[in-house]
Protein backbone atom coordinates (compact mmCIF):
# COMPACT_ATOMS: atom_id res chain seq x y z
CA UNK A 1 0.00 0.00 0.00
CA UNK A 2 1.38 3.39 -0.96
CA UNK A 3 1.06 6.45 1.22
CA UNK A 4 -0.14 9.68 -0.38
CA UNK A 5 2.46 12.39 -0.31
CA UNK A 6 1.43 15.83 1.01
CA UNK A 7 0.72 18.33 -1.75
CA UNK A 8 3.39 20.95 -2.27
CA UNK A 9 1.60 24.29 -2.14
CA UNK A 10 2.72 27.60 -3.59
CA UNK A 11 2.63 29.79 -0.49
CA UNK A 12 5.06 32.49 -1.54
CA UNK A 13 3.62 36.01 -1.31
CA UNK A 14 2.49 37.58 -4.59
CA UNK A 15 1.25 41.14 -5.22
CA UNK A 16 -2.35 39.97 -4.72
CA UNK A 17 -1.92 37.19 -2.20
CA UNK A 18 -3.03 37.56 1.39
CA UNK A 19 -0.01 37.88 3.64
CA UNK A 20 1.01 34.84 5.64
CA UNK A 21 1.29 35.29 9.38
CA UNK A 22 4.89 35.84 10.40
CA UNK A 23 6.21 35.99 6.83
CA UNK A 24 5.93 39.65 5.95
CA UNK A 25 4.48 42.93 7.23
CA UNK A 26 2.31 45.07 5.00
CA UNK A 27 3.45 48.72 5.25
CA UNK A 28 -0.11 49.81 4.43
CA UNK A 29 -1.60 47.85 7.31
CA UNK A 30 -3.55 49.77 9.90
CA UNK A 31 -2.35 49.91 13.47
CA UNK A 32 -2.76 46.51 15.10
CA UNK A 33 -3.30 44.61 11.85
CA UNK A 34 0.20 43.48 10.88
CA UNK A 35 1.72 40.43 12.59
CA UNK A 36 5.34 40.49 11.42
CA UNK A 37 6.65 37.64 13.53
CA UNK A 38 7.69 37.04 17.12
CA UNK A 39 6.73 39.47 19.84
CA UNK A 40 9.55 41.71 21.09
CA UNK A 41 11.14 40.83 24.39
CA UNK A 42 9.21 42.29 27.33
CA UNK A 43 10.69 45.32 29.07
CA UNK A 44 10.69 43.20 32.20
CA UNK A 45 12.31 39.80 31.51
CA UNK A 46 10.43 38.42 34.54
CA UNK A 47 7.05 39.59 33.22
CA UNK A 48 5.68 36.12 32.45
CA UNK A 49 6.69 34.75 35.83
CA UNK A 50 5.26 37.81 37.62
CA UNK A 51 1.98 37.32 35.78
CA UNK A 52 1.86 33.67 36.75
CA UNK A 53 2.50 34.49 40.42
CA UNK A 54 -0.13 37.23 40.43
CA UNK A 55 -2.75 34.96 38.85
CA UNK A 56 -1.95 32.20 41.33
CA UNK A 57 -2.19 34.60 44.27
CA UNK A 58 -5.55 36.04 43.16
CA UNK A 59 -6.99 32.58 42.58
CA UNK A 60 -10.75 32.56 41.99
CA UNK A 61 -10.91 36.35 42.42
CA UNK A 62 -9.62 36.80 38.86
CA UNK A 63 -11.02 35.32 35.66
CA UNK A 64 -9.01 35.82 32.46
CA UNK A 65 -10.76 35.83 29.08
CA UNK A 66 -8.69 35.24 25.95
CA UNK A 67 -10.16 36.10 22.58
CA UNK A 68 -9.42 33.75 19.68
CA UNK A 69 -7.41 36.51 17.98
CA UNK A 70 -4.80 36.69 20.74
CA UNK A 71 -1.36 35.22 20.40
CA UNK A 72 -0.31 32.08 22.26
CA UNK A 73 1.84 34.18 24.59
CA UNK A 74 -1.39 35.77 25.88
CA UNK A 75 -3.68 32.76 25.58
CA UNK A 76 -1.47 30.80 27.99
CA UNK A 77 -2.94 32.89 30.82
CA UNK A 78 -6.58 32.57 29.74
CA UNK A 79 -9.05 30.62 31.85
CA UNK A 80 -11.38 30.40 28.84
CA UNK A 81 -11.06 31.25 25.17
CA UNK A 82 -13.64 32.05 22.53
CA UNK A 83 -15.29 34.86 20.60
CA UNK A 84 -16.40 38.07 22.24
CA UNK A 85 -20.00 37.23 23.14
CA UNK A 86 -19.16 33.76 24.44
CA UNK A 87 -16.46 35.26 26.64
CA UNK A 88 -18.81 37.94 27.97
CA UNK A 89 -21.30 35.22 28.91
CA UNK A 90 -18.53 33.15 30.47
CA UNK A 91 -17.67 36.15 32.66
CA UNK A 92 -21.30 36.57 33.70
CA UNK A 93 -21.36 32.91 34.71
CA UNK A 94 -18.51 33.52 37.20
CA UNK A 95 -20.04 35.93 39.75
CA UNK A 96 -17.45 34.94 42.35
CA UNK A 97 -14.69 36.48 40.21
CA UNK A 98 -14.11 40.01 41.44
CA UNK A 99 -11.83 40.88 38.52
CA UNK A 100 -12.54 40.03 34.87
CA UNK A 101 -9.47 40.51 32.69
CA UNK A 102 -10.53 40.66 29.04
CA UNK A 103 -7.66 40.09 26.62
CA UNK A 104 -9.38 41.63 23.62
CA UNK A 105 -10.50 45.02 22.37
CA UNK A 106 -12.60 47.82 23.85
CA UNK A 107 -16.09 46.81 22.72
CA UNK A 108 -15.50 43.27 24.00
CA UNK A 109 -14.66 44.49 27.49
CA UNK A 110 -17.72 46.76 27.39
CA UNK A 111 -19.91 43.78 26.50
CA UNK A 112 -18.52 41.82 29.44
CA UNK A 113 -19.14 44.81 31.70
CA UNK A 114 -22.77 44.96 30.51
CA UNK A 115 -23.41 41.30 31.34
CA UNK A 116 -21.52 41.05 34.64
CA UNK A 117 -22.71 42.35 38.00
CA UNK A 118 -22.02 45.76 39.53
CA UNK A 119 -19.66 44.09 42.02
CA UNK A 120 -17.35 42.81 39.28
CA UNK A 121 -14.62 44.92 37.72
CA UNK A 122 -13.75 44.38 34.05
CA UNK A 123 -10.13 45.14 33.19
CA UNK A 124 -8.92 45.78 29.64
CA UNK A 125 -5.12 45.41 29.75
CA UNK A 126 -4.59 47.83 26.84
CA UNK A 127 -7.08 50.71 26.75
CA UNK A 128 -5.80 51.58 23.27
CA UNK A 129 -6.90 48.18 21.93
CA UNK A 130 -9.80 49.10 19.69
CA UNK A 131 -11.84 47.93 16.73
CA UNK A 132 -11.75 50.26 13.76
CA UNK A 133 -15.25 49.22 12.70
CA UNK A 134 -16.74 49.88 16.13
CA UNK A 135 -15.12 53.32 16.02
CA UNK A 136 -16.88 54.08 12.70
CA UNK A 137 -20.21 54.70 14.46
CA UNK A 138 -20.35 57.16 17.35
CA UNK A 139 -23.36 57.89 19.52
CA UNK A 140 -23.56 61.45 18.16
CA UNK A 141 -23.46 60.29 14.54
CA UNK A 142 -26.16 57.67 15.07
CA UNK A 143 -28.40 60.13 16.93
CA UNK A 144 -28.05 62.52 13.99
CA UNK A 145 -28.92 59.69 11.60
CA UNK A 146 -32.11 59.02 13.56
CA UNK A 147 -32.99 62.71 13.26
CA UNK A 148 -32.58 62.39 9.47
CA UNK A 149 -34.87 59.36 9.44
CA UNK A 150 -37.38 61.27 11.53
CA UNK A 151 -37.33 64.25 9.16
CA UNK A 152 -37.88 61.84 6.25
CA UNK A 153 -40.96 60.55 8.07
CA UNK A 154 -39.78 56.94 8.35
CA UNK A 155 -38.24 56.63 11.83
CA UNK A 156 -41.33 54.85 13.16
CA UNK A 157 -40.95 52.22 10.42
CA UNK A 158 -37.25 51.59 11.13
CA UNK A 159 -35.89 48.93 13.49
CA UNK A 160 -32.19 49.24 14.33
CA UNK A 161 -30.08 46.08 14.23
CA UNK A 162 -26.50 46.40 15.46
CA UNK A 163 -23.63 43.99 15.12
CA UNK A 164 -22.02 42.76 18.33
CA UNK A 165 -18.84 44.50 17.20
CA UNK A 166 -20.08 47.92 18.26
CA UNK A 167 -19.68 50.20 21.25
CA UNK A 168 -21.89 50.10 24.34
CA UNK A 169 -23.31 53.47 23.26
CA UNK A 170 -24.56 51.96 19.99
CA UNK A 171 -25.98 48.93 21.79
CA UNK A 172 -27.84 51.26 24.16
CA UNK A 173 -29.19 53.30 21.22
CA UNK A 174 -30.36 50.09 19.57
CA UNK A 175 -32.26 48.92 22.64
CA UNK A 176 -33.74 52.39 23.25
CA UNK A 177 -35.30 52.32 19.78
CA UNK A 178 -36.66 48.79 20.03
CA UNK A 179 -33.94 47.01 18.09
CA UNK A 180 -31.72 44.02 18.66
CA UNK A 181 -28.04 43.04 18.69
CA UNK A 182 -26.84 40.33 16.33
CA UNK A 183 -23.73 38.31 15.67
CA UNK A 184 -22.37 37.31 12.29
CA UNK A 185 -23.97 33.89 12.63
CA UNK A 186 -27.47 34.97 13.63
CA UNK A 187 -27.76 38.12 11.50
CA UNK A 188 -30.46 36.56 9.31
CA UNK A 189 -32.50 35.53 12.32
CA UNK A 190 -32.16 39.03 13.75
CA UNK A 191 -33.24 40.60 10.44
CA UNK A 192 -36.18 38.21 10.11
CA UNK A 193 -37.30 39.34 13.56
CA UNK A 194 -36.70 43.02 12.76
CA UNK A 195 -38.84 42.91 9.61
CA UNK A 196 -41.65 41.44 11.68
CA UNK A 197 -41.49 44.57 13.85
CA UNK A 198 -41.11 47.20 11.13
CA UNK A 199 -40.78 47.86 7.43
CA UNK A 200 -37.12 48.93 7.34
CA UNK A 201 -33.86 48.18 9.13
CA UNK A 202 -31.01 50.48 10.08
CA UNK A 203 -28.02 48.12 10.19
CA UNK A 204 -25.00 49.21 12.26
CA UNK A 205 -22.05 49.44 11.89
CA UNK A 206 -21.00 46.75 9.36
CA UNK A 207 -22.46 47.50 5.95
CA UNK A 208 -21.09 44.28 4.41
CA UNK A 209 -22.64 41.97 7.00
CA UNK A 210 -25.96 43.75 6.53
CA UNK A 211 -25.82 43.70 2.74
CA UNK A 212 -24.61 40.10 2.41
CA UNK A 213 -27.27 38.85 4.81
CA UNK A 214 -30.08 40.78 3.11
CA UNK A 215 -29.09 39.95 -0.47
CA UNK A 216 -27.48 36.51 -0.27
CA UNK A 217 -29.53 35.02 2.58
CA UNK A 218 -32.89 36.82 2.37
CA UNK A 219 -33.35 37.34 -1.36
CA UNK A 220 -33.37 41.13 -1.37
CA UNK A 221 -31.81 43.07 -4.21
CA UNK A 222 -28.95 45.53 -4.04
CA UNK A 223 -31.51 48.19 -4.97
CA UNK A 224 -33.24 47.51 -1.64
CA UNK A 225 -30.09 48.70 0.15
CA UNK A 226 -28.72 52.20 0.60
CA UNK A 227 -25.59 53.27 2.46
CA UNK A 228 -25.81 56.04 5.05
CA UNK A 229 -22.55 58.00 5.18
CA UNK A 230 -22.28 59.87 8.51
CA UNK A 231 -19.70 62.22 7.02
CA UNK A 232 -22.13 63.64 4.45
CA UNK A 233 -25.19 65.85 4.97
CA UNK A 234 -28.26 63.67 5.48
CA UNK A 235 -26.01 60.66 5.09
CA UNK A 236 -25.55 61.46 1.40
CA UNK A 237 -29.11 60.28 0.72
CA UNK A 238 -32.32 61.97 -0.31
CA UNK A 239 -35.56 61.54 1.60
CA UNK A 240 -36.97 59.60 -1.36
CA UNK A 241 -34.00 57.21 -1.34
CA UNK A 242 -34.52 56.56 2.37
CA UNK A 243 -38.24 55.99 1.92
CA UNK A 244 -37.66 53.50 -0.91
CA UNK A 245 -34.99 51.48 0.92
CA UNK A 246 -35.56 48.37 3.01
CA UNK A 247 -32.00 48.16 4.35
CA UNK A 248 -30.28 51.36 5.50
CA UNK A 249 -26.68 50.30 5.89
CA UNK A 250 -24.27 52.29 8.02
CA UNK A 251 -21.08 53.15 6.16
CA UNK A 252 -18.78 51.03 8.31
CA UNK A 253 -16.66 47.98 7.64
CA UNK A 254 -14.06 45.65 9.11
CA UNK A 255 -10.66 46.95 8.04
CA UNK A 256 -9.21 43.43 7.94
CA UNK A 257 -12.04 41.86 5.95
CA UNK A 258 -11.89 44.86 3.63
CA UNK A 259 -8.45 43.74 2.49
CA UNK A 260 -9.88 40.64 0.82
CA UNK A 261 -10.72 41.08 -2.85
CA UNK A 262 -11.95 38.89 -5.68
CA UNK A 263 -8.54 39.28 -7.33
CA UNK A 264 -6.78 37.93 -4.25
CA UNK A 265 -9.18 34.96 -4.10
CA UNK A 266 -8.63 34.20 -7.79
CA UNK A 267 -4.88 34.49 -7.24
CA UNK A 268 -5.00 31.83 -4.50
CA UNK A 269 -7.11 29.56 -6.70
CA UNK A 270 -4.58 29.78 -9.50
CA UNK A 271 -1.76 28.83 -7.15
CA UNK A 272 -3.69 26.10 -5.29
CA UNK A 273 -6.07 24.30 -7.68
CA UNK A 274 -9.18 22.92 -6.00
CA UNK A 275 -8.78 25.01 -2.85
CA UNK A 276 -11.95 25.57 -0.82
CA UNK A 277 -12.66 29.25 -0.18
CA UNK A 278 -14.49 30.22 3.01
CA UNK A 279 -15.79 33.79 3.14
CA UNK A 280 -16.93 35.60 6.27
CA UNK A 281 -20.10 37.67 5.72
CA UNK A 282 -18.24 40.79 6.86
CA UNK A 283 -16.21 40.65 3.64
CA UNK A 284 -17.17 42.93 0.76
CA UNK A 285 -19.74 41.57 -1.68
CA UNK A 286 -17.10 42.05 -4.38
CA UNK A 287 -14.90 39.38 -2.75
CA UNK A 288 -17.59 36.67 -3.04
CA UNK A 289 -16.70 34.58 -6.11
CA UNK A 290 -18.69 31.58 -7.23
CA UNK A 291 -18.23 28.30 -5.36
CA UNK A 292 -17.53 29.88 -2.01
CA UNK A 293 -18.92 28.96 1.37
CA UNK A 294 -20.21 31.55 3.81
CA UNK A 295 -18.83 30.97 7.30
CA UNK A 296 -21.47 31.37 10.02
CA UNK A 297 -21.54 29.60 13.37
CA UNK A 298 -24.77 28.21 14.78
CA UNK A 299 -26.24 30.60 17.34
CA UNK A 300 -29.43 32.31 18.33
CA UNK A 301 -30.60 35.89 18.79
CA UNK A 302 -30.34 38.02 21.88
CA UNK A 303 -32.27 41.24 22.53
CA UNK A 304 -30.62 44.18 24.28
CA UNK A 305 -33.05 46.43 26.12
CA UNK A 306 -31.11 48.17 28.87
CA UNK A 307 -27.50 48.98 29.74
CA UNK A 308 -27.11 46.02 32.12
CA UNK A 309 -29.41 43.14 31.12
CA UNK A 310 -29.59 39.89 33.04
CA UNK A 311 -28.01 37.09 30.95
CA UNK A 312 -30.57 34.63 29.67
CA UNK A 313 -31.27 32.37 26.73
CA UNK A 314 -28.94 30.36 24.52
CA UNK A 315 -25.49 31.56 23.62
CA UNK A 316 -24.51 33.33 20.42
CA UNK A 317 -21.20 33.96 18.78
CA UNK A 318 -19.76 36.63 16.52
matplotlib code that plots the C-alpha trace (Angstrom):
import matplotlib.pyplot as plt

x = [0.0, 1.4, 1.1, -0.1, 2.5, 1.4, 0.7, 3.4, 1.6, 2.7, 2.6, 5.1, 3.6, 2.5, 1.3, -2.4, -1.9, -3.0, 0.0, 1.0, 1.3, 4.9, 6.2, 5.9, 4.5, 2.3, 3.5, -0.1, -1.6, -3.5, -2.4, -2.8, -3.3, 0.2, 1.7, 5.3, 6.7, 7.7, 6.7, 9.6, 11.1, 9.2, 10.7, 10.7, 12.3, 10.4, 7.0, 5.7, 6.7, 5.3, 2.0, 1.9, 2.5, -0.1, -2.7, -2.0, -2.2, -5.6, -7.0, -10.8, -10.9, -9.6, -11.0, -9.0, -10.8, -8.7, -10.2, -9.4, -7.4, -4.8, -1.4, -0.3, 1.8, -1.4, -3.7, -1.5, -2.9, -6.6, -9.0, -11.4, -11.1, -13.6, -15.3, -16.4, -20.0, -19.2, -16.5, -18.8, -21.3, -18.5, -17.7, -21.3, -21.4, -18.5, -20.0, -17.4, -14.7, -14.1, -11.8, -12.5, -9.5, -10.5, -7.7, -9.4, -10.5, -12.6, -16.1, -15.5, -14.7, -17.7, -19.9, -18.5, -19.1, -22.8, -23.4, -21.5, -22.7, -22.0, -19.7, -17.3, -14.6, -13.7, -10.1, -8.9, -5.1, -4.6, -7.1, -5.8, -6.9, -9.8, -11.8, -11.7, -15.3, -16.7, -15.1, -16.9, -20.2, -20.3, -23.4, -23.6, -23.5, -26.2, -28.4, -28.1, -28.9, -32.1, -33.0, -32.6, -34.9, -37.4, -37.3, -37.9, -41.0, -39.8, -38.2, -41.3, -41.0, -37.2, -35.9, -32.2, -30.1, -26.5, -23.6, -22.0, -18.8, -20.1, -19.7, -21.9, -23.3, -24.6, -26.0, -27.8, -29.2, -30.4, -32.3, -33.7, -35.3, -36.7, -33.9, -31.7, -28.0, -26.8, -23.7, -22.4, -24.0, -27.5, -27.8, -30.5, -32.5, -32.2, -33.2, -36.2, -37.3, -36.7, -38.8, -41.6, -41.5, -41.1, -40.8, -37.1, -33.9, -31.0, -28.0, -25.0, -22.0, -21.0, -22.5, -21.1, -22.6, -26.0, -25.8, -24.6, -27.3, -30.1, -29.1, -27.5, -29.5, -32.9, -33.4, -33.4, -31.8, -29.0, -31.5, -33.2, -30.1, -28.7, -25.6, -25.8, -22.6, -22.3, -19.7, -22.1, -25.2, -28.3, -26.0, -25.5, -29.1, -32.3, -35.6, -37.0, -34.0, -34.5, -38.2, -37.7, -35.0, -35.6, -32.0, -30.3, -26.7, -24.3, -21.1, -18.8, -16.7, -14.1, -10.7, -9.2, -12.0, -11.9, -8.4, -9.9, -10.7, -12.0, -8.5, -6.8, -9.2, -8.6, -4.9, -5.0, -7.1, -4.6, -1.8, -3.7, -6.1, -9.2, -8.8, -12.0, -12.7, -14.5, -15.8, -16.9, -20.1, -18.2, -16.2, -17.2, -19.7, -17.1, -14.9, -17.6, -16.7, -18.7, -18.2, -17.5, -18.9, -20.2, -18.8, -21.5, -21.5, -24.8, -26.2, -29.4, -30.6, -30.3, -32.3, -30.6, -33.0, -31.1, -27.5, -27.1, -29.4, -29.6, -28.0, -30.6, -31.3, -28.9, -25.5, -24.5, -21.2, -19.8]
y = [0.0, 3.4, 6.4, 9.7, 12.4, 15.8, 18.3, 21.0, 24.3, 27.6, 29.8, 32.5, 36.0, 37.6, 41.1, 40.0, 37.2, 37.6, 37.9, 34.8, 35.3, 35.8, 36.0, 39.6, 42.9, 45.1, 48.7, 49.8, 47.9, 49.8, 49.9, 46.5, 44.6, 43.5, 40.4, 40.5, 37.6, 37.0, 39.5, 41.7, 40.8, 42.3, 45.3, 43.2, 39.8, 38.4, 39.6, 36.1, 34.7, 37.8, 37.3, 33.7, 34.5, 37.2, 35.0, 32.2, 34.6, 36.0, 32.6, 32.6, 36.3, 36.8, 35.3, 35.8, 35.8, 35.2, 36.1, 33.8, 36.5, 36.7, 35.2, 32.1, 34.2, 35.8, 32.8, 30.8, 32.9, 32.6, 30.6, 30.4, 31.2, 32.1, 34.9, 38.1, 37.2, 33.8, 35.3, 37.9, 35.2, 33.1, 36.1, 36.6, 32.9, 33.5, 35.9, 34.9, 36.5, 40.0, 40.9, 40.0, 40.5, 40.7, 40.1, 41.6, 45.0, 47.8, 46.8, 43.3, 44.5, 46.8, 43.8, 41.8, 44.8, 45.0, 41.3, 41.1, 42.4, 45.8, 44.1, 42.8, 44.9, 44.4, 45.1, 45.8, 45.4, 47.8, 50.7, 51.6, 48.2, 49.1, 47.9, 50.3, 49.2, 49.9, 53.3, 54.1, 54.7, 57.2, 57.9, 61.4, 60.3, 57.7, 60.1, 62.5, 59.7, 59.0, 62.7, 62.4, 59.4, 61.3, 64.2, 61.8, 60.5, 56.9, 56.6, 54.8, 52.2, 51.6, 48.9, 49.2, 46.1, 46.4, 44.0, 42.8, 44.5, 47.9, 50.2, 50.1, 53.5, 52.0, 48.9, 51.3, 53.3, 50.1, 48.9, 52.4, 52.3, 48.8, 47.0, 44.0, 43.0, 40.3, 38.3, 37.3, 33.9, 35.0, 38.1, 36.6, 35.5, 39.0, 40.6, 38.2, 39.3, 43.0, 42.9, 41.4, 44.6, 47.2, 47.9, 48.9, 48.2, 50.5, 48.1, 49.2, 49.4, 46.7, 47.5, 44.3, 42.0, 43.7, 43.7, 40.1, 38.9, 40.8, 40.0, 36.5, 35.0, 36.8, 37.3, 41.1, 43.1, 45.5, 48.2, 47.5, 48.7, 52.2, 53.3, 56.0, 58.0, 59.9, 62.2, 63.6, 65.9, 63.7, 60.7, 61.5, 60.3, 62.0, 61.5, 59.6, 57.2, 56.6, 56.0, 53.5, 51.5, 48.4, 48.2, 51.4, 50.3, 52.3, 53.2, 51.0, 48.0, 45.6, 46.9, 43.4, 41.9, 44.9, 43.7, 40.6, 41.1, 38.9, 39.3, 37.9, 35.0, 34.2, 34.5, 31.8, 29.6, 29.8, 28.8, 26.1, 24.3, 22.9, 25.0, 25.6, 29.3, 30.2, 33.8, 35.6, 37.7, 40.8, 40.7, 42.9, 41.6, 42.1, 39.4, 36.7, 34.6, 31.6, 28.3, 29.9, 29.0, 31.5, 31.0, 31.4, 29.6, 28.2, 30.6, 32.3, 35.9, 38.0, 41.2, 44.2, 46.4, 48.2, 49.0, 46.0, 43.1, 39.9, 37.1, 34.6, 32.4, 30.4, 31.6, 33.3, 34.0, 36.6]
z = [0.0, -1.0, 1.2, -0.4, -0.3, 1.0, -1.8, -2.3, -2.1, -3.6, -0.5, -1.5, -1.3, -4.6, -5.2, -4.7, -2.2, 1.4, 3.6, 5.6, 9.4, 10.4, 6.8, 5.9, 7.2, 5.0, 5.2, 4.4, 7.3, 9.9, 13.5, 15.1, 11.8, 10.9, 12.6, 11.4, 13.5, 17.1, 19.8, 21.1, 24.4, 27.3, 29.1, 32.2, 31.5, 34.5, 33.2, 32.4, 35.8, 37.6, 35.8, 36.8, 40.4, 40.4, 38.8, 41.3, 44.3, 43.2, 42.6, 42.0, 42.4, 38.9, 35.7, 32.5, 29.1, 25.9, 22.6, 19.7, 18.0, 20.7, 20.4, 22.3, 24.6, 25.9, 25.6, 28.0, 30.8, 29.7, 31.8, 28.8, 25.2, 22.5, 20.6, 22.2, 23.1, 24.4, 26.6, 28.0, 28.9, 30.5, 32.7, 33.7, 34.7, 37.2, 39.7, 42.4, 40.2, 41.4, 38.5, 34.9, 32.7, 29.0, 26.6, 23.6, 22.4, 23.9, 22.7, 24.0, 27.5, 27.4, 26.5, 29.4, 31.7, 30.5, 31.3, 34.6, 38.0, 39.5, 42.0, 39.3, 37.7, 34.1, 33.2, 29.6, 29.7, 26.8, 26.8, 23.3, 21.9, 19.7, 16.7, 13.8, 12.7, 16.1, 16.0, 12.7, 14.5, 17.4, 19.5, 18.2, 14.5, 15.1, 16.9, 14.0, 11.6, 13.6, 13.3, 9.5, 9.4, 11.5, 9.2, 6.3, 8.1, 8.3, 11.8, 13.2, 10.4, 11.1, 13.5, 14.3, 14.2, 15.5, 15.1, 18.3, 17.2, 18.3, 21.2, 24.3, 23.3, 20.0, 21.8, 24.2, 21.2, 19.6, 22.6, 23.2, 19.8, 20.0, 18.1, 18.7, 18.7, 16.3, 15.7, 12.3, 12.6, 13.6, 11.5, 9.3, 12.3, 13.7, 10.4, 10.1, 13.6, 12.8, 9.6, 11.7, 13.8, 11.1, 7.4, 7.3, 9.1, 10.1, 10.2, 12.3, 11.9, 9.4, 5.9, 4.4, 7.0, 6.5, 2.7, 2.4, 4.8, 3.1, -0.5, -0.3, 2.6, 2.4, -1.4, -1.4, -4.2, -4.0, -5.0, -1.6, 0.1, 0.6, 2.5, 5.0, 5.2, 8.5, 7.0, 4.4, 5.0, 5.5, 5.1, 1.4, 0.7, -0.3, 1.6, -1.4, -1.3, 2.4, 1.9, -0.9, 0.9, 3.0, 4.4, 5.5, 5.9, 8.0, 6.2, 8.3, 7.6, 9.1, 8.0, 7.9, 6.0, 3.6, 2.5, 0.8, -2.9, -5.7, -7.3, -4.2, -4.1, -7.8, -7.2, -4.5, -6.7, -9.5, -7.1, -5.3, -7.7, -6.0, -2.9, -0.8, -0.2, 3.0, 3.1, 6.3, 5.7, 6.9, 3.6, 0.8, -1.7, -4.4, -2.8, -3.0, -6.1, -7.2, -5.4, -2.0, 1.4, 3.8, 7.3, 10.0, 13.4, 14.8, 17.3, 18.3, 18.8, 21.9, 22.5, 24.3, 26.1, 28.9, 29.7, 32.1, 31.1, 33.0, 31.0, 29.7, 26.7, 24.5, 23.6, 20.4, 18.8, 16.5]

ax = plt.figure().add_subplot(projection="3d")
ax.plot(x, y, z, "-o")
ax.set_aspect("equal")
plt.show()
